[in-house]
Amino acid sequence: MIKIDGPVLITGHTGFKGTWLLLLLNELGIEAVGYSLSPKPESLFSRLNLEGKVQEVFGDIRDIKNLNNFVMETKPAAILHLAAQPLVIDSYAIPEETFEVNVQGTVNILSCGSKAKSVKAILVATTDKVYKNSNSQIQFSENDQLEGQDPYSASKVAAESAVKAWQTISSINDGPKILSARAGNVIGGGDASPNRLIPDIVRAFFNSHPAPIRNPASSRPWQHVLDPLFGYLKAIEFLLSSDYKEVLALNFGPDGESLSVDEVVEIARKNWPKPTSIKHLAQHENSLYEAKSLGLNSKLAKDLLEWAPVWTQEVAVSRTVRWWAQTLIDNEDPLELCRGEIKDYLKSLALNFN
């Protein structure tokens, strides 16, 4: 299905997306190694007891010496850079750290990866929030103008600039192929981050509290975590096996119009097995800037990689909420739930493309 002669180095492998990627690579029979901060106790990585399952180092991507030593030791064929300060609201409280991690950390990855003879491809995951957004409800394409208005999105635009610079450096020096990947609002079982819609409402539902809802009319391109992760791996496979050098960035988003926050909340409530309630926050409780609408055009990834999202936005939300209900209420094994979702995803993928 995907052929990559690894290992694949995942930065941020203890994070939400990184944990799912470890499980997906294992299911596909592709070797992975990981470099990340130590896992948080409430993280999916900790919940699944994955420490020590792959060769790993717990370290900061800002520590270029430690990072370089790990790259040289593990000799990865490809690097998939997920490590980041990923939260918009947190970026207002810690803007300096957000830029340090998201910009200098990315520079360190690009520098170490470009110097390692084993590394043939580097994929840097950024975000759909890098595009200049006038809230006109258009679906952004890769060539649209970039601009960040909040510290998080601005730091990711800066990271995109670093990627572009290293694409030039790598082309001159015959180094690894480098690509930036821009996904939508990624959801799935196990994400416990604060100030994210589904983790916040799941916590409220489980504790029988009113779920706090910010910006009910705002829309986002919601997608199950496995859809962009499979796209990332398709992109790595393409970079390793193709002479094509023109593509610099790829969008990985869901099909259809983005769902509003209210629509997501209603889907979540229908899939939670117990009674729920919500509370719309007053405007003064929600004064930080966030874009009102976001959407992604993924035609280039579809044409170039023969990739397409497998699960709709509605299915992504439903599966995410049911995963949490099965874990928290039914006490089912979260590792088996994740493995089951991956098997379901790959079966759906095979049916869609055969």
C-alpha positions in Angstrom: 0.0 0.0 0.0 2.9 2.4 0.9 6.5 1.4 0.4 9.1 3.3 2.4 12.4 1.8 3.2 12.8 3.5 6.6 13.5 4.4 9.2 11.2 7.4 9.3 12.2 9.9 12.0 9.1 11.4 13.6 9.6 14.6 15.6 6.9 15.1 18.1 6.2 11.3 18.2 4.7 11.6 21.7 2.1 14.1 20.6 -1.4 13.3 19.4 -0.6 13.2 15.7 2.8 11.6 16.3 1.2 8.8 18.4 -1.3 7.9 15.7 1.5 8.0 13.1 3.6 5.5 15.1 0.6 3.1 15.1 -0.1 3.7 11.4 3.6 3.0 10.5 3.6 -0.1 12.6 0.5 -1.4 10.8 2.1 -0.7 7.5 5.3 -2.4 8.5 7.5 0.7 8.2 10.2 1.3 10.8 9.9 4.5 12.9 12.2 6.3 15.3 11.1 9.3 17.4 12.5 12.5 18.8 10.2 14.5 21.1 9.6 16.1 24.5 8.7 13.7 27.3 5.1 12.6 27.0 2.5 14.3 29.2 0.7 12.0 31.7 -2.7 12.7 30.0 -1.4 12.2 26.5 -2.5 9.5 24.1 1.1 8.3 24.0 1.1 7.7 27.8 -2.5 6.3 27.7 -1.3 3.6 25.3 2.0 2.9 27.2 4.1 3.4 24.0 7.3 4.5 25.8 10.2 2.3 24.6 8.3 0.7 21.8 10.6 2.4 19.2 14.1 3.8 19.3 13.6 7.3 20.7 15.1 10.3 22.5 13.1 12.7 24.7 14.6 16.1 23.8 13.8 19.6 22.6 14.0 20.4 18.9 15.7 23.6 19.9 18.7 21.6 21.2 20.4 21.2 17.8 23.4 19.2 19.2 21.2 16.6 20.7 18.9 16.5 17.7 21.9 16.2 15.3 23.4 13.3 17.3 20.1 11.4 17.1 19.8 11.9 13.3 23.4 10.7 12.8 22.8 7.7 15.1 19.5 6.5 13.6 20.3 7.3 9.9 16.7 7.9 8.8 15.7 7.8 5.2 13.1 10.5 5.8 12.0 13.0 8.5 8.4 13.8 9.2 8.5 17.0 11.3 5.4 17.2 13.6 6.9 18.8 16.7 5.4 22.2 17.4 3.7 24.5 19.8 0.3 23.8 18.2 -2.3 25.8 20.2 -3.5 29.2 18.9 -4.7 30.4 22.3 -1.5 29.3 24.1 0.5 31.3 21.5 -1.0 34.5 22.9 0.3 33.6 26.4 3.7 32.3 25.2 4.5 34.1 21.9 8.3 34.0 22.3 8.3 30.2 23.0 5.9 29.7 20.1 8.2 31.3 17.6 11.3 29.6 19.1 9.8 26.1 18.8 7.9 26.6 15.5 10.6 28.6 13.6 14.0 27.8 15.1 13.0 24.2 15.8 12.0 23.8 12.1 15.3 25.4 11.1 17.2 22.9 13.3 15.3 20.0 11.7 16.0 21.3 8.2 19.7 21.9 9.0 20.3 18.5 10.6 18.4 16.6 8.0 20.1 18.4 5.1 23.5 17.5 6.5 22.8 13.8 7.0 23.6 11.6 4.0 20.9 9.1 4.9 18.1 11.6 4.7 16.5 11.8 1.3 13.2 13.5 2.1 11.9 16.0 4.8 8.2 16.8 5.2 7.4 19.7 7.5 3.8 19.8 8.8 2.5 23.3 9.1 -1.2 24.3 9.1 -4.2 25.5 7.1 -3.9 28.7 9.2 -0.8 30.0 7.2 -3.0 31.5 4.5 -4.0 35.2 4.4 -7.6 34.9 5.5 -10.3 37.5 4.8 -13.0 35.2 6.1 -14.5 35.0 2.6 -15.1 31.3 2.9 -12.9 30.3 -0.1 -10.9 27.1 -0.1 -7.3 28.0 -0.1 -4.9 26.6 -2.7 -1.1 26.1 -2.2 -0.2 29.2 -4.3 -2.5 31.6 -2.3 -0.8 34.3 -0.2 0.4 33.5 3.2 -0.1 35.7 6.3 -0.4 35.1 10.0 -2.4 37.4 12.3 -2.0 35.5 15.6 1.3 34.4 17.1 0.7 30.7 16.2 -0.2 31.2 12.5 2.5 33.9 12.1 5.1 31.4 13.5 3.9 28.8 11.0 4.2 31.3 8.1 7.8 31.9 9.3 8.4 28.2 9.3 7.1 28.1 5.7 9.7 30.7 4.8 12.4 28.5 6.4 11.2 25.6 4.4 11.3 27.6 1.2 14.9 28.7 1.9 16.0 25.2 2.6 14.4 24.0 -0.6 16.7 26.4 -2.4 19.7 25.3 -0.4 18.9 21.6 -0.9 18.4 22.1 -4.6 21.8 23.8 -5.0 23.6 21.2 -2.8 21.8 18.1 -4.2 20.3 17.5 -0.7 17.0 15.9 0.4 13.7 16.8 -1.2 11.7 19.1 1.1 8.0 19.7 1.3 5.6 21.6 3.5 2.2 19.9 4.3 -0.9 21.9 5.3 -3.7 20.0 7.0 -7.0 21.1 8.4 -8.4 20.8 11.9 -7.2 17.3 12.8 -9.3 15.3 15.2 -9.4 11.8 16.6 -9.5 9.7 19.7 -7.0 10.6 22.4 -6.4 14.3 21.8 -6.7 15.9 25.3 -5.3 19.4 24.5 -7.0 22.3 26.2 -8.8 25.0 24.2 -9.7 22.6 21.4 -13.3 22.1 20.6 -13.8 18.3 20.8 -11.4 17.7 23.8 -13.2 20.5 25.6 -16.7 19.2 25.0 -15.8 15.6 25.7 -14.4 16.6 29.1 -17.6 18.5 29.8 -19.9 15.7 28.6 -18.0 13.1 30.7 -18.2 15.3 33.8 -21.9 16.2 33.1 -21.0 19.9 32.8 -22.2 22.4 30.1 -19.7 22.2 27.2 -18.1 25.7 26.6 -18.6 26.8 23.0 -16.6 29.6 21.4 -17.5 31.0 18.0 -20.5 28.7 17.2 -20.8 30.1 13.6 -17.0 29.7 12.8 -16.2 27.0 10.3 -13.2 24.7 10.0 -12.1 21.8 7.7 -12.4 19.0 10.2 -10.7 15.7 9.4 -9.9 12.5 11.1 -6.2 12.3 12.0 -5.6 9.2 9.8 -6.5 11.1 6.6 -3.7 13.7 6.6 -1.2 11.2 8.1 -1.8 8.8 5.3 -1.3 11.8 2.9 2.0 12.7 4.6 3.2 9.1 4.0 2.1 9.2 0.4 4.0 12.4 0.0 7.2 10.9 1.6 6.9 7.9 -0.7 6.5 10.2 -3.7 9.6 12.3 -2.7 11.7 9.2 -2.2 10.7 7.5 -5.5 10.2 10.3 -7.9 12.5 12.8 -9.7 9.7 15.4 -9.6 11.0 18.6 -8.0 8.5 21.3 -8.7 6.0 20.7 -5.8 6.9 22.8 -2.7 3.7 22.5 -0.6 0.6 20.3 -0.5 -2.8 20.8 1.2 -4.4 17.8 2.9 -8.0 18.7 3.7 -11.5 17.1 3.8 -14.0 17.1 0.9 -17.0 19.5 1.0 -17.6 22.7 2.7 -16.2 23.2 6.2 -18.5 22.4 9.1 -19.4 25.1 11.6 -18.6 24.7 15.3 -22.4 24.4 16.0 -22.7 21.5 13.4 -19.7 19.7 15.0 -21.3 20.1 18.5 -24.6 18.6 17.3 -22.8 15.6 15.7 -20.9 15.1 19.0 -24.0 15.3 21.1 -25.8 12.7 18.9 -22.8 10.3 19.4 -22.4 10.7 23.1 -24.4 8.0 25.0 -25.6 10.2 27.9 -27.5 13.5 28.1 -25.4 16.6 27.3 -25.7 20.4 27.5 -23.8 23.3 26.1 -22.9 26.9 27.0 -22.2 29.6 24.4 -19.4 31.8 25.8 -20.1 35.5 26.0 -18.1 37.8 23.6 -16.0 39.2 26.5 -15.0 35.6 27.4 -13.6 35.1 23.9 -11.8 38.2 22.8 -8.7 36.7 21.2 -8.5 36.8 17.4 -9.3 33.5 15.6 -10.3 33.2 11.9 -14.1 32.8 11.3 -13.8 30.5 8.3 -11.2 28.2 6.9 -11.2 25.7 4.0 -8.6 23.8 1.9 -8.4 22.9 -1.7 -6.6 19.5 -1.9 -6.7 19.0 -5.7 -2.9 19.1 -6.1 -2.4 16.2 -3.6 -5.2 14.3 -5.2 -3.7 14.7 -8.7 -0.1 14.2 -7.7 -0.3 11.5 -5.1 -3.7 9.9 -5.9 -4.6 10.7 -2.3 -8.1 11.6 -1.2 -9.8 11.8 2.2 -11.4 8.5 3.2 -13.8 9.7 5.9 -16.1 12.6 5.7 -16.1 15.4 8.3 -19.3 13.9 9.9 -17.7 10.5 10.2 -14.5 12.0 11.6 -16.4 13.8 14.4 -18.6 10.7 15.1 -15.7 8.3 15.3 -13.8 10.7 17.6 -16.6 11.1 20.1 -17.4 7.4 20.1 -13.7 6.6 20.7 -13.8 8.8 23.8 -17.2 7.3 25.0 -15.9 3.8 24.6 -12.7 4.6 26.5 -14.1 6.7 29.3 -17.5 5.2 29.9 -17.2 1.6 28.6 -13.5 1.2 29.8 -12.5 -0.3 26.5 -8.7 -0.7 25.7 -7.7 2.6 23.9 -4.8 0.8 22.1 -7.2 -1.7 20.6 -9.6 1.0 19.7 -6.8 2.9 17.8 -5.7 -0.3 16.1 -9.3 -1.1 15.2 -9.7 2.4 13.7 -6.5 2.0 11.6 -7.7 -1.4 10.3 -11.1 0.1 9.4 -9.4 3.1 7.7 -7.2 0.9 5.6 -10.1 -1.3 4.6 -12.1 1.7 3.6 -9.1 3.0 1.7 -8.7 -0.2 -0.2 -12.4 -0.2 -1.1 -12.3 3.4 -2.3 -9.3 3.0 -4.5 -9.8 -0.5 -6.0 
